[in-house]
Amino acid sequence: MKKAVIMDEKAVMRALTRISHEIIERNKGIEDLVLVGIKTRGEHLAKRLAARIESIEGKSVAVGDIDITLYRDDLKLKTHNHEPDVKGTSIPTDIANKKVILIDDVLFTGRTVRAAMDALVDLGRPGSIQLAVLIDRGHRELPIRADYVGKNVPTSHVEIISASVLEVDGIDEVSIHEQV
């Protein structure tokens, strides 16, 4: 059951614009920068961030996406002895010695980010990995923190944060739900 809308379309847009500026500032420009979105919603957020960064800097930044399905530590629990649904990874450049910004919609336990870092390292050794998320809801199980956060939303364990993006869900919105 939906309790509240935390971010509407304009709030999502503002957060992505702010994160874009923060990425440019922290990295002193966009040289050697690669944005990598974690499938599925993170990949669309990465493309939007890349477009905003290009509009600010006047130059494009490499952007790709990564599928972490085979790197998840709960794969056996999720697949119930069925073949996992692997969607593939597409990164248009070598990430070795690059500044890679991983992008995801919601940061919760940190397990998705850990799986994404494992997948990235299998592709090459980045110079650094930074993390950008639209929502940080807390409750970390691993020592992972985001470098760029659209909004911090303290939640209880019985609440669910749902991030919707236009490209997948037909709407840009972040809402909080009660677990039934």
C-alpha positions as CSV (number, residue, x, y, z in Angstrom):
1,M,0.0,0.0,0.0
2,K,1.4,3.4,-1.1
3,K,2.0,5.7,1.9
4,A,3.5,8.7,0.2
5,V,5.3,10.1,-2.9
6,I,8.7,11.1,-1.8
7,M,9.9,12.6,-5.1
8,D,7.8,13.6,-8.0
9,E,9.1,14.2,-11.6
10,K,10.5,17.6,-10.9
11,A,12.3,16.5,-7.7
12,V,13.9,13.6,-9.6
13,M,15.0,16.0,-12.3
14,R,16.5,18.4,-9.8
15,A,18.3,15.6,-7.9
16,L,19.9,14.4,-11.2
17,T,20.9,17.9,-12.2
18,R,22.6,18.4,-8.7
19,I,24.3,15.0,-8.9
20,S,25.6,15.9,-12.3
21,H,27.2,19.1,-11.0
22,E,28.6,17.2,-8.0
23,I,30.2,14.6,-10.2
24,I,31.9,17.2,-12.4
25,E,33.1,19.2,-9.4
26,R,34.5,16.2,-7.5
27,N,36.3,14.8,-10.5
28,K,37.5,18.2,-11.7
29,G,35.8,17.7,-15.1
30,I,34.9,14.6,-17.0
31,E,38.3,13.4,-18.3
32,D,38.6,9.6,-17.9
33,L,35.0,9.4,-16.5
34,V,32.7,6.5,-17.3
35,L,29.1,6.3,-16.0
36,V,27.8,2.7,-15.5
37,G,24.2,2.2,-14.7
38,I,23.2,-1.0,-12.8
39,K,20.4,-2.6,-14.7
40,T,17.5,-1.9,-14.9
41,R,16.6,1.6,-13.6
42,G,20.2,2.6,-12.9
43,E,21.0,2.3,-16.6
44,H,18.4,4.9,-17.5
45,L,19.5,7.2,-14.7
46,A,23.1,6.9,-16.0
47,K,22.0,8.0,-19.5
48,R,20.2,11.0,-18.0
49,L,23.2,11.9,-16.0
50,A,25.4,11.6,-19.1
51,A,23.1,13.9,-21.0
52,R,23.1,16.5,-18.2
53,I,26.9,16.4,-17.9
54,E,27.2,16.9,-21.6
55,S,24.9,19.9,-21.5
56,I,27.1,21.4,-18.7
57,E,30.5,20.5,-20.0
58,G,29.9,20.6,-23.8
59,K,31.5,17.2,-24.2
60,S,30.1,13.7,-23.9
61,V,31.0,11.2,-21.3
62,A,31.1,7.5,-21.8
63,V,28.0,5.7,-20.5
64,G,27.2,2.0,-20.2
65,D,25.2,-0.5,-18.2
66,I,26.1,-3.6,-16.2
67,D,24.0,-6.7,-15.4
68,I,24.9,-8.1,-12.0
69,T,22.6,-11.1,-12.1
70,L,25.4,-13.7,-12.0
71,Y,27.2,-11.8,-9.2
72,R,24.4,-11.7,-6.7
73,D,25.0,-13.5,-3.5
74,D,21.3,-14.5,-3.4
75,L,21.2,-16.0,-6.9
76,K,20.2,-19.5,-5.7
77,L,17.4,-18.0,-3.6
78,K,16.1,-15.9,-6.4
79,T,16.2,-18.4,-9.2
80,H,14.7,-21.4,-7.4
81,N,16.8,-23.8,-9.5
82,H,15.8,-22.0,-12.8
83,E,18.1,-20.3,-15.2
84,P,18.7,-16.7,-14.2
85,D,17.5,-14.0,-16.5
86,V,20.8,-12.4,-17.7
87,K,20.3,-9.2,-19.6
88,G,23.9,-8.5,-20.6
89,T,26.5,-5.8,-20.0
90,S,27.3,-3.0,-22.4
91,I,30.2,-0.6,-21.6
92,P,31.5,1.1,-24.7
93,T,35.0,1.7,-23.5
94,D,37.8,0.1,-21.5
95,I,37.3,0.9,-17.8
96,A,41.0,0.2,-16.8
97,N,42.4,3.1,-14.9
98,K,39.2,5.2,-15.4
99,K,37.0,6.9,-12.9
100,V,33.9,4.8,-12.9
101,I,30.7,6.1,-11.4
102,L,28.2,3.3,-10.6
103,I,24.6,4.5,-10.7
104,D,21.6,2.8,-9.1
105,D,18.1,3.9,-8.1
106,V,17.9,2.8,-4.4
107,L,20.7,2.0,-2.0
108,F,19.6,-0.4,0.7
109,T,21.7,-3.2,2.1
110,G,24.7,-2.6,-0.3
111,R,24.6,-6.1,-1.7
112,T,23.6,-4.9,-5.2
113,V,26.6,-2.4,-5.2
114,R,29.0,-5.1,-4.0
115,A,27.8,-7.4,-6.9
116,A,28.3,-4.5,-9.4
117,M,31.8,-3.8,-8.2
118,D,32.7,-7.5,-8.6
119,A,31.3,-7.4,-12.1
120,L,33.2,-4.2,-12.9
121,V,36.5,-5.6,-11.7
122,D,36.0,-8.7,-13.9
123,L,35.9,-6.2,-16.9
124,G,39.1,-4.3,-15.9
125,R,40.7,-2.5,-13.0
126,P,39.2,1.0,-12.7
127,G,41.3,3.7,-11.2
128,S,38.4,4.4,-8.9
129,I,34.8,3.5,-8.3
130,Q,32.3,6.1,-7.0
131,L,28.6,5.5,-6.3
132,A,25.6,7.7,-7.3
133,V,22.1,6.8,-6.1
134,L,18.8,8.5,-6.4
135,I,17.7,7.3,-2.9
136,D,19.7,6.1,0.1
137,R,17.3,4.4,2.5
138,G,19.8,3.2,5.0
139,H,19.9,-0.3,6.6
140,R,23.3,-1.3,5.2
141,E,24.5,-4.8,5.6
142,L,27.9,-4.1,4.0
143,P,30.3,-1.2,4.5
144,I,29.2,0.7,1.4
145,R,28.2,4.4,1.1
146,A,27.1,6.5,-1.8
147,D,29.3,9.4,-2.9
148,Y,26.3,11.2,-4.6
149,V,22.8,10.9,-3.2
150,G,19.6,12.4,-4.6
151,K,17.7,12.1,-1.3
152,N,18.3,10.3,2.0
153,V,15.1,8.6,3.2
154,P,15.3,6.9,6.6
155,T,13.0,3.9,6.5
156,S,11.9,1.1,8.7
157,H,12.4,-2.5,7.6
158,V,8.7,-3.0,6.9
159,E,8.7,-0.1,4.4
160,I,9.5,-0.4,0.7
161,I,11.0,2.3,-1.5
162,S,9.8,2.1,-5.1
163,A,11.7,4.2,-7.7
164,S,10.0,4.5,-11.0
165,V,11.6,5.9,-14.2
166,L,9.8,7.1,-17.2
167,E,11.7,4.7,-19.6
168,V,10.6,1.6,-17.7
169,D,7.5,2.5,-15.7
170,G,6.0,5.4,-17.6
171,I,6.5,7.8,-14.7
172,D,9.4,9.5,-12.8
173,E,8.5,9.1,-9.1
174,V,9.8,7.7,-5.8
175,S,7.3,6.4,-3.4
176,I,7.2,4.7,0.0
177,H,5.0,1.7,0.6
178,E,4.0,-0.4,3.6
179,Q,4.9,-4.1,3.3
180,V,1.7,-6.1,3.3
